[in-house]
Amino acid sequence: MKSIKLGIVREGKIPPDKRTPFTPLQCEEIEQRFPQVQVVCQSSNVRAFADHEYRELNIEVNDDLTACDILMGIKEVPVNQLIPDKTYFFFSHTIKKQPRNKKLLQEILKKNIRLIDFETLKDRHGNRLVAFGRFAGMVGAYNGLWTYAQRFGGFNLKRAYEHFDVNDLKLDLRNVKLPPVKIILTGGGRVGKGAMETLDTAGIRKVGVYDFLTKTFNEPVYVQLSSADYHVRKEGGHFNREEFHQHPERYDSTFLSFTKVADILMAGAYWNPNAPVLFTRHDMLSPDFKIKIIADITCDIEGSIPSTKKASTIPDPIYDYDPFTDSIQSPSSNDKHVTVMAVDNLPCELPRSASEEFGRDLIDRILPILFSQDVDGIIKRATIAEHGQLTEPYLYLQDYVAD
């Protein structure tokens, strides 16, 4: 059996990311489950798990990863740190032709690197196999509650990143003391489920669509909306999920019925640019528009929510949006503003817990097919570049990488 060296790269992107593909315990598990594999962890003073935590479990820590066969990181590897002729796994953010990463993919091809993107690891039905969505949802909803407290008071919460891990964060959610506000949560995937986990832990009751729209409550409540709850076919007839995903332009949005009764919006649903927006800036000018806090977990700039004018950051997570001037203002600066939380790297606020769950998926779903037989072609389909060329599914990137 051929021996394999698996390297964990030090995150080099700025701002630094504290997450890692594998925790120290998971590295130990990998070496036990796959005897032919040795894990080498590149030393880092940024990673949420310190070098000594790996060394204590007899995992090699080394600055030099040139002897490794496979290298795994989280964010894009800086161009000057790419090692030629290796197999790399990381989120490359190139498959949508992102301008900022054009040079990265060009260099990967030049250096004969085999690139497998975590985002493209999917089963035969197109479902992603590894992702940080649950933690984006959990932290996004938590930040939404924190944002409410910053603007209206009533209770105190620490910042999400100040917690040691997700269990510590959940203990803090007992401090949430909301008045009888109504919260909209969109999305039912990993992000939506993560957000729901936060709201449930905070003791906020979930109600149905009809009750949310028609009833008054003496306690805080939330409704979880799927696409069918706020879209109607232009030509009439019943909502068809498959049609909506393939042809969202055939539908109109009825989301304004919810903005008339809700105080907080937590947006966790994927938005197709061909689909109708949730609401417009003009809609926000109406006296009927009640929402004052928007936690845009998806953070689509100039997307379905007009107030998401820019991504915010973990150190500076909120800003106000003035719909009258279509401008960004200081947080909580005017009662007529909407306060927006649009942090675009939410899982980074709980790096230990997010890394642990991500590594679990990698060990259970990816490593067995990586180190033996990829019967379903999962690794093959996720490979963007190999032998100095784009693979067939990604030939559409040819003009992107052309000089």
C-alpha positions as CSV (number, residue, x, y, z in Angstrom):
1,M,0.0,0.0,0.0
2,K,1.5,3.3,-1.1
3,S,2.2,5.7,1.8
4,I,0.6,9.2,1.5
5,K,1.6,12.4,3.3
6,L,-1.4,14.7,3.9
7,G,-0.4,18.3,4.7
8,I,-2.6,20.9,6.5
9,V,-1.6,24.3,5.1
10,R,-1.2,27.5,7.2
11,E,-3.9,30.0,6.2
12,G,-2.2,32.8,4.4
13,K,-5.1,34.9,3.2
14,I,-5.6,38.4,4.7
15,P,-7.6,38.9,6.9
16,P,-6.4,35.7,8.5
17,D,-8.8,32.7,8.9
18,K,-8.6,30.7,12.1
19,R,-10.3,27.6,10.7
20,T,-8.6,24.3,9.7
21,P,-9.7,21.3,7.7
22,F,-8.8,19.0,10.7
23,T,-8.6,19.3,14.4
24,P,-5.7,17.6,16.3
25,L,-8.0,14.8,17.4
26,Q,-9.2,14.3,13.8
27,C,-5.6,14.1,12.6
28,E,-5.0,11.3,15.1
29,E,-8.1,9.6,13.9
30,I,-7.0,9.9,10.2
31,E,-3.7,8.2,11.0
32,Q,-5.5,5.4,12.8
33,R,-8.2,4.8,10.2
34,F,-5.9,5.1,7.2
35,P,-2.6,3.5,8.2
36,Q,-0.9,4.5,5.0
37,V,-1.5,8.2,5.7
38,Q,0.7,10.5,7.7
39,V,-0.6,13.9,8.6
40,V,1.8,16.9,8.6
41,C,0.5,20.2,10.0
42,Q,2.2,23.4,8.9
43,S,2.9,25.6,12.0
44,S,0.7,28.6,12.5
45,N,0.2,31.3,15.1
46,V,-3.3,32.1,13.7
47,R,-5.1,28.7,13.7
48,A,-7.7,28.2,16.4
49,F,-5.8,25.0,17.4
50,A,-2.3,25.8,18.6
51,D,0.7,23.9,17.3
52,H,1.3,22.2,20.6
53,E,-2.2,20.7,20.5
54,Y,-1.1,18.7,17.4
55,R,2.3,17.8,18.8
56,E,0.7,16.5,22.0
57,L,-1.0,13.9,19.8
58,N,2.2,13.1,18.0
59,I,1.1,14.9,14.8
60,E,4.1,16.3,13.0
61,V,4.2,20.1,12.9
62,N,6.5,21.5,10.2
63,D,7.0,24.7,8.3
64,D,7.9,22.8,5.2
65,L,5.2,20.8,3.3
66,T,7.1,20.1,0.1
67,A,7.3,16.4,1.0
68,C,3.5,16.1,1.2
69,D,1.4,14.6,-1.6
70,I,-1.9,16.2,-0.8
71,L,-2.4,19.7,0.8
72,M,-5.6,20.9,2.4
73,G,-6.5,24.4,3.5
74,I,-9.7,26.5,3.9
75,K,-9.4,29.8,2.0
76,E,-7.5,30.5,-1.2
77,V,-3.7,29.8,-0.9
78,P,-1.6,32.9,-1.7
79,V,-0.1,32.5,-5.2
80,N,3.5,32.8,-3.9
81,Q,2.9,29.9,-1.4
82,L,1.6,27.3,-4.0
83,I,3.9,24.3,-4.3
84,P,4.2,22.9,-7.9
85,D,3.0,19.4,-8.8
86,K,0.8,18.9,-5.7
87,T,-2.9,18.0,-5.2
88,Y,-4.6,20.9,-3.3
89,F,-8.0,21.0,-1.6
90,F,-9.4,24.4,-0.6
91,F,-12.2,26.9,-1.4
92,S,-10.7,28.5,-4.5
93,H,-13.6,30.9,-5.3
94,T,-12.9,30.6,-9.0
95,I,-15.9,28.7,-10.5
96,K,-17.9,31.9,-10.9
97,K,-15.0,33.6,-12.6
98,Q,-14.3,35.8,-9.5
99,P,-11.9,38.5,-10.8
100,R,-9.8,38.6,-7.7
101,N,-8.8,34.9,-8.1
102,K,-8.0,34.9,-11.8
103,K,-4.2,35.0,-11.1
104,L,-4.6,32.1,-8.6
105,L,-6.1,29.8,-11.1
106,Q,-3.6,30.8,-13.8
107,E,-0.8,30.0,-11.4
108,I,-2.4,26.6,-10.5
109,L,-2.4,25.7,-14.2
110,K,1.2,27.0,-14.6
111,K,2.5,25.0,-11.7
112,N,0.8,21.7,-12.8
113,I,-1.3,21.6,-9.6
114,R,-4.3,19.3,-9.3
115,L,-7.0,21.5,-7.7
116,I,-10.1,20.1,-6.0
117,D,-12.5,22.7,-4.7
118,F,-14.5,21.9,-1.5
119,E,-17.4,23.7,-3.0
120,T,-17.6,21.3,-6.0
121,L,-17.5,18.1,-3.9
122,K,-21.1,16.9,-4.6
123,D,-23.0,13.6,-4.7
124,R,-24.6,12.3,-7.9
125,H,-27.7,14.4,-7.1
126,G,-25.8,17.6,-6.8
127,N,-25.8,17.9,-3.0
128,R,-22.7,19.4,-1.4
129,L,-20.8,17.0,0.8
130,V,-18.8,19.4,2.9
131,A,-19.7,22.9,3.9
132,F,-19.8,25.5,6.7
133,G,-23.4,26.4,6.2
134,R,-24.7,25.3,9.6
135,F,-22.2,27.6,11.4
136,A,-23.0,30.5,9.0
137,G,-26.6,30.1,10.0
138,M,-26.0,29.8,13.7
139,V,-23.6,32.7,13.9
140,G,-25.7,34.8,11.5
141,A,-28.9,34.4,13.6
142,Y,-26.9,35.0,16.8
143,N,-25.5,38.2,15.3
144,G,-29.0,39.2,14.3
145,L,-30.1,39.0,17.9
146,W,-27.0,40.8,19.0
147,T,-27.7,43.6,16.5
148,Y,-31.2,44.0,17.9
149,A,-29.7,44.4,21.4
150,Q,-27.3,47.0,20.1
151,R,-30.1,49.1,18.6
152,F,-32.9,48.6,21.1
153,G,-31.3,47.3,24.3
154,G,-33.1,45.0,26.7
155,F,-30.4,42.4,27.1
156,N,-26.7,41.8,26.7
157,L,-24.8,39.3,24.5
158,K,-21.1,38.8,24.0
159,R,-19.9,38.8,20.4
160,A,-20.0,35.4,18.9
161,Y,-16.2,35.2,18.4
162,E,-15.7,35.8,22.2
163,H,-17.1,32.3,22.9
164,F,-14.7,29.4,23.2
165,D,-17.0,27.1,21.1
166,V,-20.6,26.6,20.0
167,N,-21.6,25.2,23.4
168,D,-20.4,28.3,25.1
169,L,-22.4,30.4,22.6
170,K,-25.5,28.5,23.3
171,L,-25.2,29.1,27.1
172,D,-25.1,32.8,26.3
173,L,-28.4,32.6,24.3
174,R,-30.2,32.2,27.7
175,N,-29.6,35.9,28.2
176,V,-31.8,36.9,25.2
177,K,-34.9,38.8,26.4
178,L,-36.7,40.0,23.4
179,P,-40.0,41.8,23.5
180,P,-42.9,40.3,21.4
181,V,-41.1,40.9,18.1
182,K,-41.7,38.9,14.9
183,I,-38.7,37.4,13.1
184,I,-38.6,36.1,9.5
185,L,-36.1,33.4,8.7
186,T,-35.7,32.4,5.0
187,G,-34.1,29.2,3.8
188,G,-34.3,25.5,4.7
189,G,-30.9,24.2,3.9
190,R,-27.8,24.0,6.1
191,V,-27.9,27.8,6.7
192,G,-31.5,27.8,7.6
193,K,-31.2,24.9,9.9
194,G,-28.2,26.5,11.7
195,A,-30.2,29.7,12.2
196,M,-33.2,27.8,13.5
197,E,-30.9,26.1,16.0
198,T,-29.9,29.5,17.4
199,L,-33.5,30.8,17.6
200,D,-34.7,27.6,19.2
201,T,-31.9,27.7,21.8
202,A,-32.8,31.3,22.6
203,G,-36.4,30.0,23.4
204,I,-38.0,31.9,20.5
205,R,-41.2,30.0,19.4
206,K,-41.7,29.0,15.8
207,V,-45.1,29.6,14.3
208,G,-46.8,28.9,11.0
209,V,-47.2,31.3,8.1
210,Y,-50.9,32.0,8.6
211,D,-50.5,32.7,12.3
212,F,-47.4,34.9,11.7
213,L,-49.4,37.0,9.2
214,T,-52.6,37.3,11.1
215,K,-52.0,37.0,14.8
216,T,-50.6,39.2,17.6
217,F,-48.3,37.5,20.1
218,N,-47.3,38.4,23.7
219,E,-43.9,36.7,23.1
220,P,-41.2,36.8,20.4
221,V,-41.9,34.4,17.6
222,Y,-40.3,33.4,14.2
223,V,-41.5,31.9,11.0
224,Q,-39.3,29.9,8.6
225,L,-40.2,30.5,5.0
226,S,-39.5,28.4,2.0
227,S,-39.7,29.7,-1.6
228,A,-43.2,28.4,-1.9
229,D,-44.3,30.7,1.0
230,Y,-43.5,34.0,-0.9
231,H,-43.7,33.2,-4.6
232,V,-46.6,32.8,-7.0
233,R,-46.7,31.8,-10.6
234,K,-47.2,34.7,-13.0
235,E,-49.6,32.6,-15.1
236,G,-51.4,31.2,-12.1
237,G,-51.6,27.7,-10.8
238,H,-49.7,26.0,-8.0
239,F,-46.1,26.6,-7.0
240,N,-43.8,24.1,-8.6
241,R,-40.4,23.8,-6.8
242,E,-38.6,22.2,-9.8
243,E,-39.9,24.9,-12.2
244,F,-39.0,27.6,-9.7
245,H,-35.4,26.4,-9.5
246,Q,-35.0,26.2,-13.2
247,H,-37.1,29.2,-14.3
248,P,-37.5,31.6,-11.3
249,E,-38.3,34.4,-13.8
250,R,-41.8,32.8,-14.1
251,Y,-42.6,33.8,-10.6
252,D,-43.5,37.0,-8.7
253,S,-42.7,37.7,-5.1
254,T,-45.3,38.2,-2.4
255,F,-42.7,38.9,0.3
256,L,-44.2,42.3,1.1
257,S,-47.1,40.7,3.0
258,F,-44.4,39.6,5.6
259,T,-42.6,43.0,5.7
260,K,-45.8,44.6,7.0
261,V,-45.8,42.5,10.2
262,A,-42.2,41.6,10.9
263,D,-39.5,43.4,12.9
264,I,-36.4,41.3,12.1
265,L,-35.4,39.6,8.9
266,M,-32.8,36.8,8.9
267,A,-32.0,35.9,5.3
268,G,-30.5,32.5,4.8
269,A,-32.0,31.4,1.5
270,Y,-30.0,31.0,-1.7
271,W,-31.1,33.7,-4.2
272,N,-30.9,33.2,-8.0
273,P,-30.3,36.5,-9.8
274,N,-33.1,35.6,-12.2
275,A,-35.6,35.3,-9.3
276,P,-37.6,38.3,-8.1
277,V,-36.0,40.3,-5.2
278,L,-37.5,40.1,-1.8
279,F,-38.3,43.8,-1.8
280,T,-37.0,47.1,-3.4
281,R,-35.7,50.3,-1.9
282,H,-39.0,51.9,-2.9
283,D,-40.8,49.2,-0.8
284,M,-38.7,50.2,2.1
285,L,-39.9,53.8,1.9
286,S,-43.5,52.7,2.6
287,P,-44.9,53.3,6.1
288,D,-46.1,49.7,6.0
289,F,-42.5,48.4,5.9
290,K,-41.9,47.4,9.5
291,I,-38.5,45.6,9.4
292,K,-35.8,47.4,11.4
293,I,-33.1,44.7,11.7
294,I,-31.8,42.7,8.7
295,A,-29.3,39.9,9.3
296,D,-28.3,39.1,5.7
297,I,-26.6,35.7,6.3
298,T,-26.2,35.1,2.5
299,C,-24.7,38.5,2.0
300,D,-25.5,39.0,-1.6
301,I,-24.3,42.5,-2.4
302,E,-26.9,44.4,-4.5
303,G,-28.9,41.1,-4.5
304,S,-32.4,40.3,-3.2
305,I,-32.1,42.8,-0.3
306,P,-31.4,46.4,-1.4
307,S,-30.0,47.4,2.0
308,T,-27.0,45.0,1.6
309,K,-24.8,47.6,0.0
310,K,-21.5,46.0,1.2
311,A,-20.2,43.2,3.3
312,S,-19.5,44.0,6.9
313,T,-16.6,42.6,8.9
314,I,-16.3,40.7,12.2
315,P,-14.6,43.7,13.9
316,D,-17.2,46.1,12.4
317,P,-20.3,43.9,11.9
318,I,-23.2,46.4,11.4
319,Y,-24.2,49.5,9.6
320,D,-27.4,51.5,9.0
321,Y,-29.1,51.7,5.6
322,D,-31.0,54.9,4.8
323,P,-33.6,54.0,2.2
324,F,-34.4,57.7,1.6
325,T,-30.9,58.4,0.3
326,D,-30.0,54.9,-0.6
327,S,-26.8,55.2,1.5
328,I,-24.9,53.6,4.3
329,Q,-24.9,55.4,7.7
330,S,-23.5,54.8,11.2
331,P,-25.2,52.1,13.2
332,S,-28.4,53.1,15.1
333,S,-28.0,56.7,13.9
334,N,-31.7,57.3,13.0
335,D,-35.0,55.7,13.9
336,K,-36.0,55.7,10.2
337,H,-32.9,53.6,9.2
338,V,-32.7,49.8,8.9
339,T,-29.7,48.3,10.8
340,V,-27.9,45.7,8.7
341,M,-25.6,42.8,9.7
342,A,-23.9,41.4,6.6
343,V,-20.7,39.7,7.8
344,D,-19.5,37.5,4.9
345,N,-17.3,35.0,6.8
346,L,-19.6,34.1,9.7
347,P,-18.2,30.6,10.5
348,C,-14.8,32.3,11.3
349,E,-16.4,33.5,14.6
350,L,-16.6,30.0,15.9
351,P,-13.5,28.5,14.3
352,R,-13.0,25.5,16.6
353,S,-16.5,24.2,16.4
354,A,-16.8,25.0,12.6
355,S,-13.5,23.2,11.9
356,E,-14.6,20.1,13.9
357,E,-17.8,19.7,11.9
358,F,-16.1,20.3,8.6
359,G,-13.3,17.8,9.4
360,R,-15.9,15.3,10.4
361,D,-17.6,15.5,7.0
362,L,-14.2,15.3,5.3
363,I,-13.2,12.1,7.2
364,D,-16.5,10.3,6.7
365,R,-17.4,11.4,3.2
366,I,-14.2,12.4,1.3
367,L,-11.1,10.7,2.7
368,P,-12.4,7.1,2.1
369,I,-12.9,7.8,-1.6
370,L,-9.7,9.9,-1.8
371,F,-7.5,7.1,-0.4
372,S,-9.2,4.2,-2.1
373,Q,-11.7,4.1,-5.0
374,D,-13.9,7.0,-6.1
375,V,-16.6,4.7,-7.5
376,D,-19.2,7.6,-8.0
377,G,-16.6,10.0,-9.5
378,I,-17.0,12.5,-6.7
379,I,-13.4,13.6,-6.7
380,K,-13.2,13.5,-10.5
381,R,-16.2,15.8,-10.8
382,A,-14.8,18.2,-8.2
383,T,-11.3,18.5,-9.9
384,I,-11.0,21.9,-11.6
385,A,-7.5,21.6,-12.9
386,E,-5.1,18.7,-13.6
387,H,-2.0,18.2,-15.6
388,G,-1.7,21.9,-16.3
389,Q,-5.2,22.1,-17.9
390,L,-8.8,22.7,-16.9
391,T,-10.8,19.5,-16.7
392,E,-13.8,19.1,-19.0
393,P,-16.6,20.3,-16.6
394,Y,-14.6,23.5,-16.1
395,L,-13.6,24.4,-19.6
396,Y,-16.0,27.3,-19.4
397,L,-13.3,29.0,-17.3
398,Q,-10.9,29.0,-20.3
399,D,-11.6,32.6,-21.2
400,Y,-11.2,33.5,-17.5
401,V,-7.7,32.2,-17.3
402,A,-6.6,33.4,-20.7
403,D,-4.0,36.2,-20.7
